[in-house]
Protein backbone atom coordinates (compact mmCIF):
# COMPACT_ATOMS: atom_id res chain seq x y z
CA UNK A 1 0.00 0.00 0.00
CA UNK A 2 2.98 2.30 -0.38
CA UNK A 3 2.18 5.04 -2.92
CA UNK A 4 4.39 6.83 -5.40
CA UNK A 5 4.88 9.91 -3.19
CA UNK A 6 5.84 7.68 -0.31
CA UNK A 7 8.30 5.78 -2.49
CA UNK A 8 9.94 9.08 -3.43
CA UNK A 9 10.15 10.18 0.20
CA UNK A 10 11.53 6.96 1.63
CA UNK A 11 13.25 4.68 -0.86
CA UNK A 12 15.77 7.25 -2.11
CA UNK A 13 17.65 6.94 1.15
CA UNK A 14 16.83 3.39 2.26
CA UNK A 15 16.54 1.57 -1.09
CA UNK A 16 20.07 0.28 -1.44
CA UNK A 17 20.19 -0.95 2.15
CA UNK A 18 16.85 -2.73 1.70
CA UNK A 19 18.06 -4.38 -1.51
CA UNK A 20 21.23 -5.61 0.19
CA UNK A 21 19.25 -7.03 3.10
CA UNK A 22 16.56 -8.84 1.10
CA UNK A 23 18.67 -11.59 -0.44
CA UNK A 24 20.46 -12.76 2.75
CA UNK A 25 17.13 -12.73 4.58
CA UNK A 26 15.49 -14.93 1.96
CA UNK A 27 18.44 -17.29 1.86
CA UNK A 28 18.42 -17.48 5.64
CA UNK A 29 14.74 -18.39 5.57
CA UNK A 30 15.22 -21.05 2.92
CA UNK A 31 18.81 -22.14 3.38
CA UNK A 32 18.13 -25.25 5.45
CA UNK A 33 15.55 -26.34 2.94
CA UNK A 34 17.98 -26.52 0.01
CA UNK A 35 21.28 -27.47 1.52
CA UNK A 36 22.28 -30.75 -0.07
CA UNK A 37 22.00 -33.07 -3.03
CA UNK A 38 19.62 -32.46 -5.93
CA UNK A 39 17.29 -30.39 -3.77
CA UNK A 40 19.52 -27.42 -4.61
CA UNK A 41 18.61 -27.74 -8.31
CA UNK A 42 15.20 -26.46 -9.28
CA UNK A 43 15.53 -27.10 -13.01
CA UNK A 44 17.99 -28.81 -15.34
CA UNK A 45 18.61 -27.55 -18.90
CA UNK A 46 20.45 -30.32 -20.76
CA UNK A 47 23.47 -30.84 -18.48
CA UNK A 48 23.27 -27.42 -16.84
CA UNK A 49 21.63 -27.06 -13.42
CA UNK A 50 19.76 -23.95 -12.27
CA UNK A 51 20.05 -23.66 -8.50
CA UNK A 52 17.32 -22.64 -6.11
CA UNK A 53 19.50 -19.71 -5.06
CA UNK A 54 19.52 -18.46 -8.64
CA UNK A 55 15.74 -18.69 -8.79
CA UNK A 56 15.29 -16.84 -5.48
CA UNK A 57 17.68 -14.16 -6.71
CA UNK A 58 15.58 -13.95 -9.90
CA UNK A 59 12.41 -13.55 -7.81
CA UNK A 60 13.99 -10.78 -5.73
CA UNK A 61 15.10 -8.90 -8.83
CA UNK A 62 11.71 -9.26 -10.50
CA UNK A 63 10.29 -6.58 -8.20
CA UNK A 64 7.17 -8.65 -7.50
CA UNK A 65 6.12 -8.33 -3.83
CA UNK A 66 6.09 -11.53 -1.78
CA UNK A 67 2.42 -10.86 -0.98
CA UNK A 68 1.55 -10.93 -4.68
CA UNK A 69 3.43 -14.20 -5.16
CA UNK A 70 1.72 -15.68 -2.09
CA UNK A 71 -1.74 -14.70 -3.32
CA UNK A 72 -1.14 -16.21 -6.78
CA UNK A 73 0.45 -19.53 -5.89
CA UNK A 74 -2.65 -21.37 -7.13
CA UNK A 75 -2.46 -19.42 -10.40
CA UNK A 76 0.95 -20.97 -11.20
CA UNK A 77 2.92 -17.76 -10.65
CA UNK A 78 5.99 -19.73 -9.49
CA UNK A 79 5.92 -21.83 -12.66
CA UNK A 80 5.53 -18.72 -14.85
CA UNK A 81 8.44 -16.95 -13.17
CA UNK A 82 10.55 -20.09 -13.44
CA UNK A 83 9.69 -20.26 -17.14
CA UNK A 84 11.05 -16.71 -17.52
CA UNK A 85 14.30 -17.71 -15.82
CA UNK A 86 14.62 -20.83 -18.01
CA UNK A 87 14.18 -18.71 -21.15
CA UNK A 88 16.90 -16.34 -19.95
CA UNK A 89 19.27 -19.23 -19.15
CA UNK A 90 18.71 -20.82 -22.58
CA UNK A 91 19.53 -17.51 -24.26
CA UNK A 92 22.68 -17.28 -22.12
CA UNK A 93 23.71 -20.75 -23.32
CA UNK A 94 23.14 -19.71 -26.94
CA UNK A 95 25.16 -16.51 -26.44
CA UNK A 96 28.06 -18.61 -25.14
CA UNK A 97 27.65 -21.08 -28.01
CA UNK A 98 28.13 -18.31 -30.58
CA UNK A 99 30.87 -16.53 -28.56
CA UNK A 100 29.01 -13.23 -28.53
CA UNK A 101 30.68 -10.62 -26.32
CA UNK A 102 30.37 -6.94 -25.41
CA UNK A 103 33.52 -5.22 -24.27
CA UNK A 104 33.72 -2.84 -21.31
CA UNK A 105 34.50 -0.02 -23.72
CA UNK A 106 31.30 -0.59 -25.74
CA UNK A 107 29.26 -0.88 -22.54
CA UNK A 108 30.72 2.40 -21.29
CA UNK A 109 29.84 4.13 -24.58
CA UNK A 110 26.26 2.85 -24.35
CA UNK A 111 25.88 4.30 -20.84
CA UNK A 112 27.43 7.63 -21.83
CA UNK A 113 25.05 7.92 -24.81
CA UNK A 114 21.93 7.10 -22.78
CA UNK A 115 19.70 10.18 -23.05
CA UNK A 116 18.57 9.74 -19.42
CA UNK A 117 22.07 10.59 -18.27
CA UNK A 118 22.73 13.58 -20.56
CA UNK A 119 22.37 17.29 -19.86
CA UNK A 120 20.76 19.81 -22.20
CA UNK A 121 23.99 20.07 -24.19
CA UNK A 122 24.15 16.29 -24.68
CA UNK A 123 27.00 15.76 -22.23
CA UNK A 124 27.09 12.75 -19.89
CA UNK A 125 26.39 13.67 -16.25
CA UNK A 126 27.60 11.13 -13.71
CA UNK A 127 25.35 12.72 -11.09
CA UNK A 128 22.29 11.85 -13.19
CA UNK A 129 23.56 8.28 -13.59
CA UNK A 130 24.08 7.86 -9.85
CA UNK A 131 20.68 9.41 -9.09
CA UNK A 132 19.05 6.94 -11.51
CA UNK A 133 20.75 4.02 -9.76
CA UNK A 134 19.71 5.29 -6.33
CA UNK A 135 16.06 5.82 -7.30
CA UNK A 136 15.86 2.35 -8.88
CA UNK A 137 17.57 0.54 -5.99
CA UNK A 138 20.44 -0.67 -8.18
CA UNK A 139 24.19 -0.66 -7.90
CA UNK A 140 26.33 0.24 -10.91
CA UNK A 141 27.51 -3.40 -11.43
CA UNK A 142 23.90 -4.66 -11.33
CA UNK A 143 22.71 -2.08 -13.86
CA UNK A 144 25.68 -2.68 -16.15
CA UNK A 145 25.18 -6.45 -16.01
CA UNK A 146 21.51 -6.12 -16.95
CA UNK A 147 22.38 -3.71 -19.76
CA UNK A 148 25.06 -6.09 -21.01
CA UNK A 149 22.70 -9.09 -20.94
CA UNK A 150 19.96 -7.20 -22.79
CA UNK A 151 22.41 -6.07 -25.47
CA UNK A 152 23.80 -9.59 -25.85
CA UNK A 153 20.28 -10.93 -26.38
CA UNK A 154 19.64 -8.27 -29.02
CA UNK A 155 22.90 -9.21 -30.71
CA UNK A 156 21.90 -12.89 -30.64
CA UNK A 157 18.59 -12.19 -32.37
CA UNK A 158 20.35 -9.94 -34.90
CA UNK A 159 22.89 -12.71 -35.50
CA UNK A 160 20.16 -15.31 -36.08
CA UNK A 161 18.14 -13.05 -38.36
CA UNK A 162 21.11 -11.55 -40.22
CA UNK A 163 21.22 -11.61 -43.98
CA UNK A 164 17.46 -11.71 -44.56
CA UNK A 165 16.97 -10.13 -47.97
CA UNK A 166 13.59 -10.41 -49.65
CA UNK A 167 13.29 -11.09 -53.39
CA UNK A 168 11.62 -8.32 -55.40
CA UNK A 169 8.50 -10.33 -56.16
CA UNK A 170 7.72 -10.69 -52.43
CA UNK A 171 8.18 -6.95 -51.90
CA UNK A 172 5.89 -6.28 -54.89
CA UNK A 173 3.30 -8.77 -53.62
CA UNK A 174 3.26 -7.24 -50.12
CA UNK A 175 2.82 -3.73 -51.54
CA UNK A 176 -0.04 -4.80 -53.81
CA UNK A 177 -1.83 -6.67 -51.03
CA UNK A 178 -1.72 -3.71 -48.66
CA UNK A 179 -2.41 -0.91 -51.15
CA UNK A 180 -5.04 -2.29 -53.51
CA UNK A 181 -8.28 -0.30 -53.71
CA UNK A 182 -11.04 -2.40 -52.21
CA UNK A 183 -14.73 -1.95 -53.05
CA UNK A 184 -17.31 -3.45 -50.70
CA UNK A 185 -21.07 -3.55 -50.27
CA UNK A 186 -22.35 -3.52 -46.69
CA UNK A 187 -25.57 -3.60 -44.65
CA UNK A 188 -25.98 -2.15 -41.16
CA UNK A 189 -27.43 -4.99 -39.05
CA UNK A 190 -28.92 -2.70 -36.42
CA UNK A 191 -32.46 -2.97 -37.77
CA UNK A 192 -32.32 -6.78 -37.65
CA UNK A 193 -31.77 -6.88 -33.89
CA UNK A 194 -34.67 -7.06 -31.47
CA UNK A 195 -35.01 -3.73 -29.64
CA UNK A 196 -34.94 -3.46 -25.84
CA UNK A 197 -38.54 -2.28 -25.76
CA UNK A 198 -39.67 -5.42 -27.60
CA UNK A 199 -38.66 -7.76 -24.77
CA UNK A 200 -41.59 -8.78 -22.55
CA UNK A 201 -41.70 -9.54 -18.84
CA UNK A 202 -41.84 -13.22 -19.80
CA UNK A 203 -38.57 -12.82 -21.71
CA UNK A 204 -37.07 -11.16 -18.65
CA UNK A 205 -38.22 -13.89 -16.25
CA UNK A 206 -37.06 -16.67 -18.57
CA UNK A 207 -33.62 -15.07 -18.88
CA UNK A 208 -33.36 -14.69 -15.10
CA UNK A 209 -34.31 -18.32 -14.54
CA UNK A 210 -31.80 -19.60 -17.09
CA UNK A 211 -28.98 -17.48 -15.67
CA UNK A 212 -29.94 -17.42 -12.01
CA UNK A 213 -26.50 -18.15 -10.59
CA UNK A 214 -24.53 -15.99 -13.05
CA UNK A 215 -26.73 -12.96 -12.43
CA UNK A 216 -26.37 -12.84 -8.67
CA UNK A 217 -25.02 -9.52 -7.44
CA UNK A 218 -22.95 -8.64 -4.37
CA UNK A 219 -24.28 -6.41 -1.59
CA UNK A 220 -21.70 -5.15 0.90
CA UNK A 221 -21.83 -3.75 4.41
CA UNK A 222 -18.62 -1.92 5.28
CA UNK A 223 -16.99 0.93 7.19
CA UNK A 224 -14.19 3.15 6.00
CA UNK A 225 -12.09 6.09 7.12
CA UNK A 226 -10.34 8.58 4.83
CA UNK A 227 -6.83 9.39 6.05
CA UNK A 228 -4.59 12.31 5.09
CA UNK A 229 -1.83 14.29 6.83
CA UNK A 230 -4.31 16.92 8.02
CA UNK A 231 -6.59 14.54 9.98
CA UNK A 232 -3.81 12.15 11.02
CA UNK A 233 -0.98 14.43 12.23
CA UNK A 234 -2.53 17.91 11.93
CA UNK A 235 -0.43 19.24 9.06
CA UNK A 236 -0.77 19.29 5.27
CA UNK A 237 2.67 17.81 4.62
CA UNK A 238 3.38 14.20 3.63
CA UNK A 239 6.28 13.77 6.01
CA UNK A 240 8.05 10.86 7.72
CA UNK A 241 5.76 11.05 10.75
CA UNK A 242 2.72 10.54 8.52
CA UNK A 243 4.23 7.54 6.74
CA UNK A 244 5.30 6.02 10.07
CA UNK A 245 1.69 6.10 11.23
CA UNK A 246 0.55 4.54 7.92
CA UNK A 247 3.13 1.80 8.48
CA UNK A 248 1.72 1.22 11.97
CA UNK A 249 -1.80 0.93 10.56
CA UNK A 250 -0.60 -1.75 8.15
CA UNK A 251 1.05 -3.59 11.04
CA UNK A 252 -2.18 -3.33 13.06
CA UNK A 253 -4.15 -4.77 10.13
CA UNK A 254 -1.77 -7.73 9.85
CA UNK A 255 -2.09 -8.25 13.61
CA UNK A 256 -5.91 -8.21 13.28
CA UNK A 257 -6.39 -5.14 15.46
CA UNK A 258 -10.12 -4.24 15.06
CA UNK A 259 -11.05 -1.48 12.62
CA UNK A 260 -12.87 0.50 15.32
CA UNK A 261 -9.83 0.34 17.62
CA UNK A 262 -7.51 1.73 14.94
CA UNK A 263 -9.92 4.53 14.09
CA UNK A 264 -10.53 5.37 17.74
CA UNK A 265 -6.82 5.37 18.67
CA UNK A 266 -6.07 7.81 15.85
CA UNK A 267 -9.15 10.01 16.43
CA UNK A 268 -10.37 9.42 12.90
CA UNK A 269 -13.93 9.67 11.61
CA UNK A 270 -15.50 6.71 9.84
CA UNK A 271 -18.42 6.18 7.48
CA UNK A 272 -20.79 3.19 7.59
CA UNK A 273 -22.40 1.83 4.43
CA UNK A 274 -25.11 -0.87 4.30
CA UNK A 275 -26.36 -2.88 1.33
CA UNK A 276 -23.92 -1.24 -1.08
CA UNK A 277 -24.70 -2.19 -4.68
CA UNK A 278 -22.11 -1.17 -7.25
CA UNK A 279 -23.11 1.42 -9.82
CA UNK A 280 -21.20 4.02 -11.82
CA UNK A 281 -22.78 6.95 -9.97
CA UNK A 282 -21.45 5.93 -6.52
CA UNK A 283 -18.47 7.79 -5.05
CA UNK A 284 -14.96 6.70 -6.00
CA UNK A 285 -13.95 5.55 -2.51
CA UNK A 286 -16.91 3.18 -2.15
CA UNK A 287 -16.52 1.85 -5.69
CA UNK A 288 -12.86 1.11 -4.97
CA UNK A 289 -13.75 -0.76 -1.77
CA UNK A 290 -16.21 -2.84 -3.79
CA UNK A 291 -13.47 -3.66 -6.30
CA UNK A 292 -11.22 -4.79 -3.43
CA UNK A 293 -13.92 -6.92 -1.79
CA UNK A 294 -11.71 -10.01 -2.02
CA UNK A 295 -9.77 -8.57 0.94
CA UNK A 296 -12.10 -7.62 3.77
CA UNK A 297 -9.70 -5.48 5.85
CA UNK A 298 -7.01 -3.29 4.33
CA UNK A 299 -5.73 0.19 3.51
CA UNK A 300 -5.20 1.64 0.04
CA UNK A 301 -4.14 4.89 -1.59
CA UNK A 302 -6.62 6.94 -3.64
CA UNK A 303 -5.49 10.29 -4.98
CA UNK A 304 -3.99 12.30 -2.11
CA UNK A 305 -5.70 10.20 0.56
CA UNK A 306 -5.35 6.79 2.15
CA UNK A 307 -8.50 4.78 2.86
CA UNK A 308 -8.79 2.29 5.70
CA UNK A 309 -11.77 -0.04 5.28
CA UNK A 310 -13.40 -3.07 6.85
CA UNK A 311 -16.05 -5.19 5.11
CA UNK A 312 -18.50 -6.70 7.61
CA UNK A 313 -20.74 -8.58 5.16
CA UNK A 314 -20.59 -9.67 1.54
CA UNK A 315 -23.82 -11.25 0.38
CA UNK A 316 -24.76 -12.49 -3.11
CA UNK A 317 -28.41 -12.06 -4.04
CA UNK A 318 -30.56 -12.56 -7.09
CA UNK A 319 -31.08 -9.29 -8.96
CA UNK A 320 -34.01 -7.18 -7.81
CA UNK A 321 -35.88 -6.27 -11.02
CA UNK A 322 -38.18 -3.91 -9.12
CA UNK A 323 -35.10 -1.68 -9.02
CA UNK A 324 -35.26 0.35 -12.26
CA UNK A 325 -31.48 0.46 -12.70
CA UNK A 326 -31.13 -3.30 -12.19
CA UNK A 327 -33.99 -4.01 -14.58
CA UNK A 328 -32.37 -1.80 -17.23
CA UNK A 329 -29.06 -3.64 -16.82
CA UNK A 330 -30.78 -7.02 -17.22
CA UNK A 331 -32.62 -5.82 -20.32
CA UNK A 332 -29.29 -4.68 -21.75
CA UNK A 333 -27.86 -8.17 -21.12
CA UNK A 334 -30.82 -9.77 -22.91
CA UNK A 335 -30.42 -7.35 -25.81
CA UNK A 336 -26.69 -8.07 -26.10
CA UNK A 337 -27.28 -11.84 -25.96
CA UNK A 338 -29.93 -11.63 -28.66
CA UNK A 339 -27.55 -9.56 -30.79
CA UNK A 340 -24.72 -12.03 -30.21
CA UNK A 341 -26.92 -15.01 -31.12
CA UNK A 342 -28.07 -13.33 -34.34
CA UNK A 343 -24.49 -12.52 -35.39
CA UNK A 344 -23.29 -16.03 -34.50
CA UNK A 345 -25.99 -17.67 -36.61
CA UNK A 346 -25.17 -15.42 -39.55
CA UNK A 347 -21.44 -16.17 -39.30
CA UNK A 348 -22.19 -19.91 -39.19
CA UNK A 349 -24.24 -19.64 -42.38
CA UNK A 350 -21.40 -17.79 -44.11
CA UNK A 351 -18.84 -20.29 -42.83
CA UNK A 352 -20.90 -23.25 -44.09
CA UNK A 353 -21.50 -21.63 -47.52
CA UNK A 354 -25.22 -21.35 -46.78
CA UNK A 355 -25.36 -17.63 -47.46
CA UNK A 356 -25.40 -16.24 -51.03
CA UNK A 357 -25.96 -13.09 -53.11
CA UNK A 358 -29.73 -13.54 -53.24
CA UNK A 359 -29.99 -13.56 -49.45
CA UNK A 360 -27.66 -10.56 -49.24
CA UNK A 361 -29.83 -8.58 -51.68
CA UNK A 362 -33.02 -9.70 -49.92
CA UNK A 363 -31.66 -8.60 -46.54
CA UNK A 364 -30.41 -5.27 -47.86
CA UNK A 365 -33.31 -4.35 -50.15
CA UNK A 366 -32.84 -0.58 -50.46
CA UNK A 367 -30.29 -0.37 -47.61
CA UNK A 368 -27.17 -1.78 -49.29
CA UNK A 369 -24.35 0.79 -49.27
CA UNK A 370 -21.01 0.84 -51.05
CA UNK A 371 -17.62 1.91 -49.72
CA UNK A 372 -14.14 2.12 -51.21
CA UNK A 373 -11.05 1.49 -49.12
CA UNK A 374 -7.78 2.99 -50.33
CA UNK A 375 -5.43 0.65 -48.45
CA UNK A 376 -5.19 -1.78 -45.56
CA UNK A 377 -4.59 1.29 -43.34
CA UNK A 378 -7.84 3.05 -44.35
CA UNK A 379 -9.92 3.08 -41.16
CA UNK A 380 -12.05 6.16 -41.85
CA UNK A 381 -15.25 4.10 -41.90
CA UNK A 382 -14.47 0.75 -40.28
CA UNK A 383 -12.31 -0.47 -37.41
CA UNK A 384 -8.72 -1.14 -38.52
CA UNK A 385 -8.93 -4.83 -37.54
CA UNK A 386 -12.11 -5.17 -39.63
CA UNK A 387 -10.25 -3.60 -42.58
CA UNK A 388 -7.45 -6.17 -42.22
CA UNK A 389 -10.04 -8.96 -42.35
CA UNK A 390 -11.57 -7.52 -45.52
CA UNK A 391 -8.14 -7.35 -47.18
CA UNK A 392 -7.50 -11.00 -46.37
CA UNK A 393 -10.63 -12.23 -48.23
CA UNK A 394 -11.17 -13.06 -51.91
CA UNK A 395 -13.74 -11.31 -54.12
CA UNK A 396 -17.41 -12.25 -53.47
CA UNK A 397 -16.67 -13.23 -49.86
CA UNK A 398 -19.02 -12.29 -47.02
CA UNK A 399 -18.06 -11.39 -43.46
CA UNK A 400 -19.15 -9.35 -40.43
CA UNK A 401 -17.22 -6.18 -39.60
CA UNK A 402 -17.56 -3.32 -37.14
CA UNK A 403 -16.75 0.37 -36.87
CA UNK A 404 -15.27 2.36 -33.99
CA UNK A 405 -18.76 2.87 -32.50
CA UNK A 406 -19.31 -0.92 -32.38
CA UNK A 407 -21.95 -0.92 -35.11
CA UNK A 408 -22.00 -4.31 -36.84
CA UNK A 409 -22.21 -4.69 -40.62
CA UNK A 410 -22.65 -7.56 -43.04
CA UNK A 411 -20.10 -6.93 -45.81
CA UNK A 412 -19.35 -8.35 -49.24
CA UNK A 413 -15.97 -7.95 -50.95
CA UNK A 414 -17.08 -6.71 -54.35
CA UNK A 415 -13.93 -5.81 -56.30
CA UNK A 416 -10.39 -4.52 -56.00
CA UNK A 417 -7.89 -2.60 -58.10
CA UNK A 418 -4.17 -3.33 -57.86
CA UNK A 419 -1.79 -0.42 -57.33
CA UNK A 420 1.71 -0.84 -58.76
CA UNK A 421 4.76 0.14 -56.75
CA UNK A 422 6.81 2.82 -58.51
CA UNK A 423 7.98 5.21 -55.78
CA UNK A 424 11.58 4.75 -54.62
CA UNK A 425 10.74 5.64 -51.02
CA UNK A 426 7.90 3.11 -51.00
CA UNK A 427 10.19 0.47 -52.53
CA UNK A 428 12.68 1.02 -49.70
CA UNK A 429 9.93 1.04 -47.03
CA UNK A 430 8.33 -2.17 -48.28
CA UNK A 431 11.68 -3.88 -48.79
CA UNK A 432 12.49 -3.18 -45.13
CA UNK A 433 9.01 -4.29 -44.09
CA UNK A 434 9.25 -7.58 -45.99
CA UNK A 435 12.76 -8.15 -44.64
CA UNK A 436 11.35 -7.65 -41.14
CA UNK A 437 8.58 -10.17 -41.87
CA UNK A 438 11.14 -12.71 -43.05
CA UNK A 439 13.29 -12.05 -39.98
CA UNK A 440 10.31 -12.59 -37.67
CA UNK A 441 9.56 -15.88 -39.40
CA UNK A 442 13.18 -16.92 -38.96
CA UNK A 443 13.03 -16.08 -35.25
CA UNK A 444 9.87 -18.17 -34.89
CA UNK A 445 11.72 -21.06 -36.51
CA UNK A 446 14.65 -20.40 -34.19
CA UNK A 447 12.27 -20.63 -31.23
CA UNK A 448 11.12 -24.06 -32.42
CA UNK A 449 14.75 -25.04 -32.90
CA UNK A 450 15.56 -24.09 -29.29
CA UNK A 451 12.63 -26.16 -28.04
CA UNK A 452 14.04 -29.21 -29.77
CA UNK A 453 17.66 -28.52 -28.82
CA UNK A 454 17.23 -28.02 -25.07
CA UNK A 455 15.75 -30.59 -22.74
CA UNK A 456 14.26 -28.88 -19.67
CA UNK A 457 13.61 -31.02 -16.58
CA UNK A 458 11.84 -29.52 -13.57
CA UNK A 459 12.49 -30.66 -10.02
CA UNK A 460 8.86 -30.71 -8.89
CA UNK A 461 9.69 -31.42 -5.24
CA UNK A 462 11.92 -28.35 -5.08
CA UNK A 463 9.23 -26.24 -6.74
CA UNK A 464 6.75 -27.37 -4.08
CA UNK A 465 9.26 -26.42 -1.36
CA UNK A 466 9.55 -22.93 -2.83
CA UNK A 467 5.76 -22.65 -2.82
CA UNK A 468 5.62 -23.80 0.79
CA UNK A 469 8.00 -21.00 1.75
CA UNK A 470 5.53 -18.40 0.49
CA UNK A 471 2.49 -19.99 2.15
N, C-alpha and C positions, 0 to 999 in steps of 0.2 A: 504493500500500500504506500510505498514511498514515491512521491510525485517528482516531476521534472525539476521544480524549484528546489525541492529538498535535496535531490541528487546534486544539484549545482552547489548548494550550500555546504554539503557534508563530504561528498566523495572526493572533491578536489584534494583535500588534505589527508583523508584516511584511506583512499582507494588503493594505493600501492601496498600499504600495510595489510589491508584486508586480503588482497590478492595473494600476498606471500603467506598469510596464515591459513588460507582455505585448504590448500593442497595437503600440508602436513596433517591438518585436522581430519581430513577425509581418510588419508592413509592410516592415521592412528585408529580411526573408527573401524576400518576394514582390514587392517594389516593382519590380524590373527586369522582372518577368514581365508586369506589367500597366501599362505606362507610356504607351501611346499608342493612339490609334484606338479601334475598337470592342472591343478586348481588355479595356478597362476596364469594359465593361458585361457583367454575367453574365446578366441577364434584362431583358426589355423588357415593360412593362405598358402597353398602348396606346402612347402617345407618351412615357411616362415610363421612364427608364432606372434600373436598380438597379446601382450600381457594385460592383466586386469588393471595394473597401474596406468598403462597407456590409455585405457578406456576411461578410467576415472579422470585422468588429466584432460582428456577430450571433453568429458562432460563439464568439467569446471570451466574450460575455455569456451564452451558453447554459449555461456551467458544465461542458460535456462535455470530459473530458480529451482531449488530442491523441492519446494512445495508443488510446483507445476509438474515435475517429474512424478512425484508421489501420487498426485491426483489423476495421472494418466497412465499408470502402470497397466491397467486393464485394457488400455487402448494401444498397447504395444509400442509405447514411446521408447523403451529401452532398446527394442529390436530395431526401430527406425534410426535411432542415434548410432547404434552399432553398425548399421548398414552404411551410414555416412562415413564412419571411420574406416570401414573395409574398403569403400570406394577410394578414399584418400590413400590408403596403404597400397592398393593395387596400382594407382597412378604413380606413387613413389617407386614401386618396383619397375614400372615401365620406364620411368625417367632414368633410373640406374642402368637399365638394359641398353638404352640408347646413348648413355654417357652424356646426357645433357647437363650443362653446368651454367652457373651465372657467377661471374667473378665479383669480388668485393668492390672493384672499381665501377663496374656497371651498376651494382646495387646502390652505391653512393650517388651516382649520377641520377638514378631514378628518384631517389629521395630529394635531391637538390632541385629537381625539375617539377616536383609535386606542387601544384598550384596552391594547395592548402598551407604550404610552408613558405610562400613567397610574399614579399611586400609589394606595394603599388608599383615599384619600379622593376619588378620581376626578379629581385635578388632573394636568395635563400636566407631565411631568418631562423637561426637555431633556437631562439626563444619560442617561436611559434611551434617548432617541432617538439620541443620539450613540453610545452603547454598541451599539445595534442596528446602526447603520451600520458601525461598526468590525468587529463580529463577522461581518457579511455582506459585507465587502470592497466597500462602496459609499460613494460620496460623497453628500452631501445633494442636489445637482442631479440625479445619476443616479437616486436613489430617487424624487425628486419627479416626474421625467419619466416614469418607469415607472408611478407611481401615476396621474398625469394621463392617460397613454395608456390604461390599463386602465379608468379612469372614463369616458373619452370613448367607448370601445368599448361599455361598458354603456349609455351614453346613446344611442348609435346603435341598439342592439338594442331599447331601450325606445321610441325614436322610431319604428322600423319597425313594432313590434308594438302601438303605442298605439291605444287606441280599440276593442280587441277585446271586444265584449260579446256573450255567447251568448244566443240566444233561449231562452225558458223550456222549450220542448219538448225542446231538446237537453240541458238540465240534467236534466229529468225522465227522459229516456231513459238518460243516463249513470248516474243514481242507481239506476234499476230494473235495469240490466244488472249493476251491481256488487253489489247487495244482494238480489237474488232468492234464494229458498231453493231449493237444487238437491238433488235426490234421485238417487242413482246406485246401480247394482248393480255389484259388482266381484268378480273372481276372482284370488286370489294364484297367480301362475304358477310359483312355486317347485317344485311337485311335477311340473311338466311338463318340467323341465330334467334332463338326464342328470347323475347324481351323479359326483363325482370317483372314487369307488371302482368305478364301472361301466366306466371306461376301461381297456382292456387294454394289454399291452405292444405289441401290433401297432398300436393307435391311437397310442401314444406314438411309435413308430418312424416311422409314416407322417407324423405331424405334424412331426417333426424333419426328415425328408427334404424335405417340401414347404416348410419355412421355414429351411432350412439356413443361408443367409447372414444372415437377420434375427435368428437366435437366437445368433449368435456372441457370446461374452462376452470382456471385456478382463481380462487378467492383467497386473499391474504389478510391476516390481522398482524399488524406490526407497529413498532415504535421506532422513532429515529430522533437524532439530535444533530443539528448542524453546528460544526465546530470551525472557528477561525481564530486568529490571534487576538482579536478584540474581545471575544467572549470567553477565551480560555486563559489569557495572561494579561488582558487589559491594555494591550497596545496593538497598533496596526501592522507591526513589523513581523515578518516570518524569520524569527531568530532561532538560535540554538535552544533556548528555553522552551519555545513552542514545540520544536521537533522532539525534544526530550519527553515532553508530556504525551505527544502522539505515540512515541515508542512505548511509553508506559501503558497507554490504552491498549496497544497491540499485545503487550505482555499479559495484561489483565484478561483480554479476550481468550488468549491461549490457555490461561489458568482458570477459565470458566467463571470469572468474577461476574455476578449478575449485572445486566444492563442498567437497572435502576441504581445499583450501588455506584457504578462508574459515573453516571450522570449526576448523582447526588454529591459525590465526593468532589466533583469539579464544578459544582454550582451551575450546571448547564440546564437549559430548558429542553423539553422533549415534546414530540407530537405523536399522538396515537391515531392510528387509522384502522378502521374495521371494514371487512368485506370489500377490500380493494379489488376492483376489476380493471385490468389494463385497458386503456384507450389512449389515443393520440393526444387528447386534450388535457390529460392529467399533467401535474407538474413534473419537472425533470427529475427531481430527487426521488419521488415515489415511483416513477417509471423505472429508474435505475435500480431501485431496491427490488422491484418485481423481476427485472432481468437477472439479478443476482440471487434469486430465491433458492438456488441449489445450496447456498451457504446461509444458514439461518442467523448467524451472529458474526458481524464483521465491521470493518471500517474501510471506506474508500474515499478517493479524492474526486471532487466534481467542481470544475472551475477553480475558484480561489478558496473553496471550502473543503473541509473533510466532513464526512457523514458517518456517524456511528448508528447502526441499526440492529434491531433484534426482531426476528419474525416469530410470533407466538403460534400462528396457525396457518397451515397451507392446505386448503380443501378443494378438491376437484368436484365440480357439479355439472350436471347437464345444463345446456344453455337455456336461459329464460327468455322465451320468444315473446313474452309480454313486454319485455324491454325493447323499445323501438330501435335502439342502436344495435342490439344483439340480433334482432330479427332482420335488420338491413344487412348485417354481415353474413347471416346464413343465406339470405336470398342471393347475395353476391357469390357465395360459394356454389350455390345451385346453378346460377347463370354461367359461371366459369366452367363447371363440370359439363354442362350441356354444350357449351362452346367447344370444349376439348373433345368431347365424344363426336361431335359433328366433324371436326377437323380430322380426327383419327380415322373415321370411316371413309372420308374422302381420300385421304392419303393411301389407305389400304386399297381402294378401288384403282387409284392411279398405279400403285405398285404392282397390282395383279392384272394390269392391262384391261381393266373393266370400265375405263373411262375414255371417251372418244370425243371427236370434234362436235358431233351432233349434240351430245350432252352439254358440252361447253357452251355452244350457241344457245341451246334451250335454257340453260341457267342464266346466261347473260342477257338474252333478249336485246333490249335497247341499252343495256348498261355495260357493254364491253368497251373498255378503253384501251388505247394504244400508247406505248411509251418507247422512247429510243434511249439506249444507254451508250455513252461514248467510249467507255472503257470499264475495266474491272474495278476501277477506283471511283466510278460515278455513283455516288450515294445521295444525290439530290432528292430522289423520290423514295427509294427503298433503303432499308438497312444494309450496311456494307457486307454483312455475312450472307444476306439474301442475294445480293448481287453476285457474290462469288459462286453461290449455288447455281444461279442462272447461267453463268459463264462456263460451268462444268457440264451442262446438258446439251444434247444434240437438238437440232431443229425438230419442231412438232412435239417436243416433250412438255408434259404438264408438271407443275409443282405448286406448293404453297409457300408464299413469302410474306414478309412483314415489313412495315416501315418503322421509323423511330418512335411513332406514337402507338405502336403495338397493334395497328390495324392489320388484319389478315387478308391476303388476296390469293385467289386462284389464278395462276399465270401460265401462259403458253409461250414457249420460245418460237417465235414466228419466222425470223430470218436474221442473217448477219452479213456484214460486209467487212472483208479483210482489209486492214491497213498495212501497207508495206513500210518497212523500216528504211529510211534514207537519210536520217539526221545523224551526223557523226557523234554528237553528244549522247543521243539515244543508243547508238550502237555500243558506245563505251559503257553506258549505264547497264544495258541489258546483258552485255558480256560479263560484267562484274556480278550481276545478279544471278546469271546462270552458273557462273563459276562457284558462287556461294552455295547454290542449290546442290551442285555436284559435291562440293566439300562437305556439306551437311550429310549427304547420302553416304559419303565415305566414312564419316565419323560414326554414323549409325552402324555401318558394317564393322567398324573398329570395335564398337561396343559389343557386338555379337562375338567378335573374335576374342575379346577379353573374357567374356563369359565362358567360352570353351577352353581358354588357355589356363585359367586359374580355378583351382578347386578350393572352395571355401567350406570349412568344417566348423560348425559352432559347438562350443562346449556348453550344452544346455544346463548342466548342473551349476556351472559358474554364473551363467546368466540369471538363474533363479536366486543364487546367493546375492547378486547385485540388487535384484528386485527386493529381496528380503531386507536389505539394508535401508531402503527408502520407505519401507512400510512402518 
